[in-house]
Amino acid sequence: METDITTLEPATKILEDPLSHLPCSTILGFRRKQVIFAQGEPSTGVYLVISGKVKVYRAGEGLSETLLDIYQADEFFGESALVGHPHADTAVALEDIQVMSWTTGEIERIAAERPKLAIALLQLVVQRSAEFGSRIESFATETIQRRLARALIRFSDRFGHGTGDGAVQMMPLTHELLSMYLGTSREIATHFLNQFRRGGYVRYSRREMVVYADALKQWLKAESGKRTITGAKLAQAYTGAAAA
């Protein structure tokens, strides 16, 4: 049975906040497009965004790059340091940013003194693992257009604010960045983004992006209904042919 992740209710359990258990650390600054850490480098610590936004992506064979996520203020990244693995991805400043970092040794020492920090970090990792699992399912079962709709809904929910007319205003996302998140070419991402713009689901310029998230959710439901009807008809046709 297909799961529609747009209809999933948020978790009712109140999660531990790692920030409640971590002391302040040295603040580091990075300029726009500056690399914070690179794929394959030893991972020595966990980072927290203080201001600005960070993109984390993974390079595949050739020149292909997959955007794992974008992190904003009060969000952690670089958690692979917790298991001592080299960085499996690259983190780059999307704009001028400030971050804090804690070494693995510091995290382990503080967690020994404050066990709830360990619980908070475990919850963080599990939550992200569930989100990546949903994305993998979407990659395997959905069209690029549906994946784009889900991406626009997710990013508008994370980075946007309501304008009172059912729209969500957020920072502009480049077509290249969206294509990296969708796992497709920039040209294909632009094609489907233009379709959504013509349909009135999204507006964008160099300064902002406006997403009609509720309308996109309704579009996803309508498209799911079409796919279900088509699947039923195919099954019925197959059954009839087999009986004959």
Backbone hydrogen bonds, N-H to C=O, Kabsch-Sander energy under -0.5 kcal/mol:
donor,donor_aa,acceptor,acceptor_aa,energy
4,D,2,E,-0.5
5,I,3,T,-1.0
7,T,4,D,-1.9
15,L,13,K,-0.6
20,S,17,D,-1.8
21,H,18,P,-1.7
22,L,18,P,-0.7
28,L,99,V,-3.4
30,F,97,I,-2.1
33,K,93,A,-3.1
34,Q,31,R,-2.3
36,I,91,A,-3.0
37,F,91,A,-1.1
40,G,87,H,-3.7
41,E,38,A,-2.1
44,T,42,P,-0.6
46,V,102,W,-2.4
47,Y,77,F,-2.7
48,L,100,M,-2.6
49,V,75,E,-2.4
50,I,98,Q,-3.2
51,S,98,Q,-1.6
54,V,71,Y,-2.5
55,K,92,V,-2.7
56,V,69,D,-2.6
57,Y,90,T,-2.5
58,R,66,T,-2.6
60,G,64,S,-3.0
64,S,61,E,-1.3
66,T,58,R,-2.9
67,L,65,E,-0.5
67,L,180,M,-1.2
68,L,56,V,-2.5
68,L,66,T,-0.6
69,D,56,V,-1.6
71,Y,54,V,-3.0
74,D,49,V,-3.2
75,E,72,Q,-1.5
77,F,47,Y,-2.0
81,A,78,G,-1.6
82,L,79,E,-2.0
83,V,80,S,-1.3
84,G,81,A,-1.0
85,H,80,S,-1.4
87,H,41,E,-3.1
90,T,57,Y,-3.3
91,A,37,F,-2.4
92,V,55,K,-2.6
93,A,34,Q,-2.3
94,L,53,K,-2.4
95,E,53,K,-0.9
97,I,30,F,-2.6
98,Q,51,S,-1.8
99,V,28,L,-2.7
100,M,48,L,-2.3
101,S,26,T,-0.6
102,W,46,V,-2.1
104,T,44,T,-1.8
107,I,103,T,-2.4
108,E,104,T,-2.5
109,R,105,G,-2.3
110,I,106,E,-2.6
111,A,107,I,-2.6
112,A,108,E,-1.7
113,E,109,R,-1.2
114,R,110,I,-2.6
117,L,114,R,-2.3
118,A,114,R,-0.7
119,I,115,P,-1.6
120,A,116,K,-2.4
121,L,117,L,-2.5
122,L,118,A,-2.2
123,Q,119,I,-2.6
124,L,120,A,-2.0
125,V,121,L,-2.3
126,V,122,L,-2.5
127,Q,123,Q,-2.6
128,R,124,L,-2.2
129,S,125,V,-2.2
130,A,126,V,-2.2
131,E,127,Q,-1.9
132,F,128,R,-2.6
133,G,129,S,-2.0
134,S,130,A,-1.9
135,R,131,E,-1.8
136,I,132,F,-2.5
137,E,133,G,-2.1
138,S,134,S,-2.2
139,F,135,R,-2.7
140,A,136,I,-1.9
141,T,137,E,-1.7
142,E,138,S,-2.4
147,R,143,T,-2.1
148,L,144,I,-2.4
149,A,145,Q,-2.0
150,R,146,R,-2.3
151,A,147,R,-2.3
152,L,148,L,-2.6
153,I,149,A,-2.1
154,R,150,R,-2.7
155,F,151,A,-2.9
156,S,152,L,-2.0
157,D,153,I,-1.9
158,R,154,R,-2.0
159,F,155,F,-3.0
160,G,156,S,-1.6
161,H,169,Q,-1.9
163,T,167,A,-2.0
168,V,211,V,-2.3
169,Q,161,H,-2.6
170,M,209,M,-2.7
174,T,172,P,-0.5
178,L,174,T,-2.1
179,S,175,H,-2.3
180,M,176,E,-2.0
181,Y,177,L,-1.7
182,L,178,L,-2.3
183,G,179,S,-1.5
184,T,179,S,-2.1
189,A,185,S,-2.1
190,T,186,R,-2.5
191,H,187,E,-2.1
192,F,188,I,-2.1
193,L,189,A,-2.2
194,N,190,T,-2.4
195,Q,191,H,-1.5
196,F,192,F,-2.1
197,R,193,L,-2.0
198,R,194,N,-2.6
199,G,195,Q,-1.7
200,G,197,R,-1.3
201,Y,196,F,-2.7
202,V,196,F,-0.8
203,R,210,V,-2.8
205,S,208,E,-2.7
209,M,170,M,-2.3
210,V,203,R,-3.6
211,V,168,V,-2.9
211,V,209,M,-0.5
212,Y,201,Y,-2.7
213,A,211,V,-1.3
214,D,166,G,-0.5
216,L,212,Y,-2.0
217,K,213,A,-2.3
218,Q,214,D,-2.1
219,W,215,A,-2.1
220,L,216,L,-2.4
221,K,217,K,-2.1
222,A,218,Q,-2.5
223,E,219,W,-2.6
224,S,220,L,-2.3
225,G,221,K,-2.2
226,K,222,A,-1.9
227,R,223,E,-2.2
228,T,224,S,-2.3
229,I,225,G,-2.4
230,T,226,K,-2.6
231,G,227,R,-2.5
232,A,228,T,-2.3
233,K,229,I,-2.5
234,L,230,T,-2.3
235,A,231,G,-2.4
236,Q,232,A,-2.6
237,A,233,K,-2.6
238,Y,234,L,-2.4
239,T,235,A,-2.6
240,G,236,Q,-2.5
241,A,237,A,-2.2
242,A,238,Y,-2.4
243,A,239,T,-2.2
244,A,240,G,-1.9
